[in-house]
């Protein structure tokens, strides 16, 4: 007898565990289902080790740990929620929190976790998990979108001081010019609209102190003259021949730098892990610094902070037990998360003051050539990624690409972005819908 697709999906999800559809017990323990989106291999191993440790640490709760493929994550989660079988605990990105709360998918964590757990979160990250004044997630890590990587050996050979990297955009252009040779470009940075859409958020803040849309999402703000300086930076690097015009990889991939094709790179903090894993010979001759600021002030934002949290399903019948696991893993003994950051090769960064203190006493962390710079000079000044629709980001990214490649003048590119953003606001009825942190 044939069964419908909906029934088949429901049966398949039932086999995965009861999740938020209803608490179940096993051997006297409440079972909660934890779905983790698949990341790097070391993360799966780390999560499994910690779940096993939590399960062994007490006799009231058992965590059923399940890894879900990244490419089918959204589809599986949506199907599970529709069938009333959502996991009790799941990994959630910061950017997905507002929509999930609006859709009634996440449980409020105030009252489930002690206030002291949230007091430990760094001030510039607290708003990342807050919606309309309430907390709906506990943060695990942040990854700055933009860090400057540079070759100390090539800098010295070009007569530059490797211990004094460029701090302003003008200095960045000067360094890029001196480091460019017939075989090596001085710099690489995003050059395609889909990458520019998100990788330039920190520099948009740096140039203007705001994004190209009003705070209440009522109108575009892309024609603010300060953005002309940002587009000019990209145009100078591209049209001056200081960066590859046809990069082999996208912004998120540090291979061009690792393979010695460029002397400097704008890249996310995750590239640290890539260099250590794939290009270990580059580590000794690489240094990192905050990405240069428009005016040299390195306390101004140049990077947005993306990353992951754990959330509890709004319909879970075991919210307290689920929150107990979240607290133990992410908000408990600082040594647990310190172990994660060590396992990551210090390519991701803590959101908790107590974990910073634990890492300060860790010889591996204190001797790491990149961690101190990124955690103390980049992370504290990073801002949250915007929650508006990607169409807004892409409109501005398209403006940057068209200006840097000369298909439009800088004023025309910004005017077109402004028009596109206003169109998106109108068609998607965005005015006044911005999340209140």
C-alpha positions in Angstrom: 0.0 0.0 0.0 1.5 3.4 -1.0 1.8 6.1 1.7 1.9 9.8 1.2 5.2 11.8 1.2 4.0 13.6 4.4 3.4 10.3 6.2 6.7 8.9 5.0 8.5 12.0 6.2 6.8 11.7 9.6 7.8 8.1 10.0 11.4 8.9 9.0 11.6 11.7 11.6 10.1 9.4 14.3 13.0 7.1 13.7 15.3 10.0 14.5 14.0 10.5 18.0 11.0 12.1 19.6 12.6 15.6 19.7 10.3 18.5 20.5 7.1 16.4 19.9 7.2 15.0 23.4 9.7 14.0 26.0 10.5 10.4 26.3 12.4 8.4 28.9 14.9 5.7 28.7 16.2 3.8 31.8 14.7 6.5 34.0 16.4 9.3 32.1 14.7 12.1 30.1 16.0 11.9 26.5 16.6 15.1 24.6 17.5 15.1 20.9 20.4 17.4 19.8 20.8 18.1 16.1 24.2 19.5 15.1 24.7 20.8 11.6 27.8 19.2 10.1 30.9 21.4 10.3 34.6 20.5 10.1 35.4 16.9 11.1 37.1 17.9 14.3 33.8 19.6 15.5 31.8 16.4 15.2 34.4 14.5 17.2 34.5 17.3 19.9 30.7 17.4 20.2 30.4 13.6 20.6 33.1 13.7 23.3 31.3 16.3 25.2 27.8 14.7 24.8 29.3 11.5 26.2 30.8 13.4 29.1 27.5 15.1 29.9 25.6 11.8 29.7 28.1 10.3 32.1 28.1 13.2 34.5 24.5 12.8 35.8 21.7 10.2 35.8 18.7 12.4 34.9 19.1 13.4 31.3 20.4 11.6 28.2 21.3 13.5 25.1 20.7 11.8 21.8 23.3 13.4 19.5 22.7 13.5 15.8 24.7 15.1 13.0 22.8 16.4 10.1 24.4 17.1 6.7 24.8 20.9 6.0 23.4 20.7 2.5 20.0 19.2 3.7 19.9 20.9 7.1 17.2 23.5 6.3 15.0 21.0 4.5 15.2 18.4 7.3 14.7 21.0 10.1 11.6 22.4 8.3 10.2 19.0 7.8 10.8 18.0 11.4 9.1 21.2 12.7 6.1 20.6 10.4 5.8 17.1 11.8 6.1 18.1 15.4 9.4 16.3 15.6 11.9 19.1 15.9 15.0 18.5 17.9 15.0 19.7 21.5 18.4 21.4 20.9 19.9 22.5 17.7 22.8 24.6 16.3 21.5 28.0 15.1 23.4 30.8 13.4 23.0 34.3 14.8 21.4 35.5 11.6 18.6 33.0 11.8 17.5 33.9 15.3 15.1 36.8 14.5 13.2 34.8 11.9 13.0 31.7 14.1 11.7 33.7 17.0 9.1 35.5 14.8 8.0 32.1 13.6 7.6 30.8 17.1 10.3 28.2 16.8 12.6 29.0 19.7 12.1 28.9 23.4 13.0 31.9 25.5 16.0 31.0 27.7 15.5 33.6 30.4 14.4 31.6 33.4 15.7 28.4 31.9 19.3 29.5 32.3 20.6 31.6 35.3 21.2 35.3 34.7 24.9 34.8 35.6 25.3 32.7 32.4 24.3 35.7 30.3 26.4 38.1 32.4 29.5 36.1 31.3 28.9 36.9 27.6 30.9 39.8 26.1 29.0 43.0 25.9 29.3 43.4 22.1 27.8 39.8 21.6 24.9 40.0 24.1 22.6 41.5 21.5 23.3 38.7 19.1 21.0 36.3 21.0 18.5 38.9 22.1 15.2 39.7 20.4 12.7 42.3 21.8 14.6 42.2 25.1 14.5 38.5 25.6 17.3 35.8 25.1 16.6 33.0 22.7 20.0 31.4 22.3 23.3 30.9 24.0 26.3 31.8 21.9 29.1 29.4 21.3 31.6 31.3 19.2 32.3 34.1 16.9 34.2 34.3 13.6 35.3 37.8 12.4 34.6 38.2 8.7 37.6 40.4 8.0 41.2 40.1 9.2 44.4 41.2 7.4 46.9 38.4 6.8 50.3 39.4 5.5 53.6 37.9 4.6 56.3 39.2 6.9 59.1 37.9 4.7 57.8 39.7 1.7 57.1 42.9 3.6 60.7 43.0 4.9 62.1 42.3 1.4 60.0 45.3 0.1 61.5 47.6 2.8 58.3 47.6 4.9 58.2 47.0 8.7 56.5 43.7 9.4 55.9 44.7 12.9 54.0 47.8 11.8 51.3 46.7 9.3 49.1 49.2 7.5 46.4 50.8 9.8 44.6 53.1 7.3 43.2 52.5 3.8 45.8 54.8 2.4 48.6 52.7 4.0 47.0 49.5 2.7 47.2 50.8 -0.8 50.8 51.9 -0.2 51.7 48.4 1.1 49.8 46.7 -1.8 51.8 48.8 -4.3 55.2 48.0 -2.8 54.3 44.3 -2.5 53.1 43.8 -6.0 55.6 42.1 -8.3 55.3 40.4 -11.7 54.7 37.1 -9.9 52.9 38.2 -6.7 50.0 40.6 -6.2 50.1 42.8 -3.2 46.6 42.1 -2.0 43.5 40.0 -2.4 40.0 40.9 -1.3 36.5 40.0 -2.5 35.7 41.1 -6.1 32.4 39.4 -6.9 29.0 40.7 -5.8 27.9 37.6 -3.9 31.1 37.7 -1.8 31.1 41.5 -1.5 27.5 41.5 -0.3 28.5 40.1 3.1 32.3 40.4 3.4 32.1 44.2 3.2 29.6 44.7 6.0 32.4 45.5 8.5 33.9 48.0 6.1 30.5 49.6 5.5 30.3 50.2 9.2 33.9 51.5 9.1 33.2 54.0 6.3 29.9 55.4 7.5 29.1 54.1 11.0 26.0 52.4 9.6 24.7 50.1 6.9 23.1 51.3 3.6 19.6 51.2 5.0 17.9 53.2 7.8 17.9 51.7 11.2 14.1 51.1 11.0 14.4 49.6 7.5 12.1 52.3 6.2 14.4 53.6 3.4 17.7 53.0 1.7 20.8 55.0 2.8 23.3 53.8 0.2 24.0 57.3 -1.3 25.6 58.6 1.9 28.8 60.2 0.5 31.0 58.3 2.9 30.4 55.1 0.9 32.2 56.7 -2.0 35.5 56.3 -0.2 34.8 52.6 0.4 34.0 52.0 -3.3 37.1 54.0 -4.2 39.3 51.7 -2.1 38.1 48.6 -3.9 38.4 50.4 -7.3 42.0 51.4 -6.5 43.0 47.9 -5.6 41.3 46.3 -8.6 42.1 48.8 -11.4 45.5 49.5 -10.0 46.5 45.9 -10.7 47.2 45.4 -7.0 45.0 42.3 -6.6 44.0 39.4 -8.9 41.4 40.3 -11.4 40.3 36.8 -11.9 40.7 35.1 -8.5 40.7 31.3 -8.5 38.7 31.0 -5.3 36.1 32.9 -3.5 36.6 35.2 -0.5 36.0 32.5 2.1 38.9 30.4 0.8 42.5 31.4 1.7 44.2 29.2 -1.0 45.5 32.1 -3.1 47.4 33.3 0.0 48.4 29.9 1.1 49.8 29.1 -2.4 51.9 32.3 -2.4 50.0 34.1 -5.1 49.4 37.2 -3.0 51.3 39.0 -0.3 48.3 40.2 1.8 44.8 38.9 2.1 41.5 40.1 3.6 40.0 36.9 5.0 37.8 35.6 7.8 39.3 34.3 11.0 38.5 30.8 9.8 41.4 31.0 7.3 43.7 30.5 10.3 42.5 26.9 10.5 42.9 26.5 6.8 46.5 27.7 6.8 47.4 25.4 9.7 45.8 22.4 8.0 46.7 22.9 4.4 49.6 25.4 4.2 51.6 24.9 7.4 54.7 26.2 5.8 53.1 29.6 5.7 52.5 29.9 9.4 56.0 31.1 10.4 56.0 33.8 7.7 52.4 35.0 8.3 51.2 37.7 10.7 47.6 38.9 11.3 46.3 42.4 12.1 43.0 44.2 12.3 41.9 45.1 8.8 42.9 48.8 8.1 40.4 51.5 9.0 39.4 54.4 6.9 41.3 56.8 9.1 43.7 54.5 10.9 41.6 54.2 14.1 41.6 50.5 14.8 39.0 50.7 17.5 36.4 51.3 14.7 34.6 48.2 13.3 36.1 46.6 10.3 34.6 43.1 10.7 31.2 41.6 11.5 31.0 38.6 13.7 29.2 35.5 12.5 29.0 32.3 14.4 26.9 29.7 16.0 24.6 29.2 19.0 22.6 26.5 20.6 18.8 27.0 20.9 15.9 25.1 22.5 12.8 24.3 20.5 9.7 26.2 21.5 7.6 23.1 21.5 9.9 20.9 23.3 8.3 19.0 26.2 11.7 18.9 27.9 12.8 22.5 27.8 14.4 22.5 31.3 16.5 19.4 30.6 17.5 20.8 27.1 18.5 24.1 28.8 20.5 22.1 31.4 22.6 20.5 28.6 23.1 23.9 26.9 24.2 25.4 30.2 26.6 22.6 30.9 28.2 22.7 27.5 28.4 26.4 26.6 27.9 28.3 29.9 29.4 25.9 32.4 33.0 25.0 33.2 35.2 27.4 31.1 37.6 24.5 30.5 35.1 22.8 28.2 34.9 25.6 25.7 38.6 26.4 26.1 39.2 22.8 24.9 37.0 23.5 21.9 39.0 26.6 20.9 42.3 24.7 21.3 40.8 21.8 19.1 39.9 24.4 16.5 43.5 25.5 16.2 42.4 28.8 17.7 40.6 29.7 14.5 37.4 30.6 16.3 36.9 32.9 19.2 35.1 32.8 22.5 32.1 34.9 23.5 32.7 34.5 27.3 34.9 36.5 29.6 35.6 33.5 31.8 36.8 31.4 28.8 39.1 34.2 27.8 40.6 34.0 31.3 41.0 30.2 31.0 42.7 30.6 27.7 45.1 33.2 29.1 46.5 30.5 31.3 46.8 28.0 28.5 50.4 27.8 27.1 49.1 26.7 23.7 46.8 29.6 23.4 49.3 32.2 24.7 51.9 31.0 22.2 49.6 30.9 19.2 50.8 33.5 16.7 47.3 34.7 15.7 44.9 34.2 18.6 45.9 37.1 20.8 45.7 39.6 18.0 42.3 38.5 16.7 40.7 38.0 20.1 41.9 41.3 21.6 42.1 43.7 18.5 39.4 42.4 16.2 36.6 40.6 18.2 36.0 43.4 20.7 35.2 45.9 18.0 33.2 43.6 15.7 29.5 44.1 15.1 26.7 41.7 14.5 25.9 40.6 11.0 22.7 42.4 9.8 19.4 40.6 9.9 17.9 42.2 6.8 17.2 40.1 3.7 20.2 39.1 1.6 18.7 41.0 -1.3 19.7 44.2 0.5 23.3 43.0 1.0 23.5 41.9 -2.7 22.3 45.3 -3.9 25.2 46.9 -2.2 27.7 44.2 -3.2 26.7 44.7 -6.8 27.4 48.4 -6.4 30.9 47.7 -5.1 31.6 45.3 -7.9 30.4 47.6 -10.7 32.4 50.5 -9.4 35.6 48.6 -8.8 35.4 47.0 -12.3 34.4 50.3 -14.0 31.1 49.2 -15.4 29.5 52.2 -13.5 30.8 55.3 -11.9 30.9 55.3 -8.1 27.9 57.8 -7.7 25.9 55.9 -10.3 26.6 52.5 -8.6 25.5 53.8 -5.3 22.4 55.4 -6.7 21.4 52.1 -8.3 22.0 50.3 -5.1 19.8 52.9 -3.3 17.0 52.3 -5.8 17.3 48.6 -5.5 17.2 48.6 -1.7 14.1 50.9 -1.7 12.5 48.5 -4.1 13.2 45.5 -1.8 11.9 47.4 1.2 8.7 48.1 -0.7 8.1 44.7 -2.2 8.9 42.8 1.1 7.2 45.3 3.4 10.3 45.7 5.5 9.7 49.1 7.0 9.5 48.9 10.8 10.2 45.1 10.8 13.8 45.3 12.0 14.6 43.2 15.0 14.8 45.1 18.3 17.8 44.0 20.3 
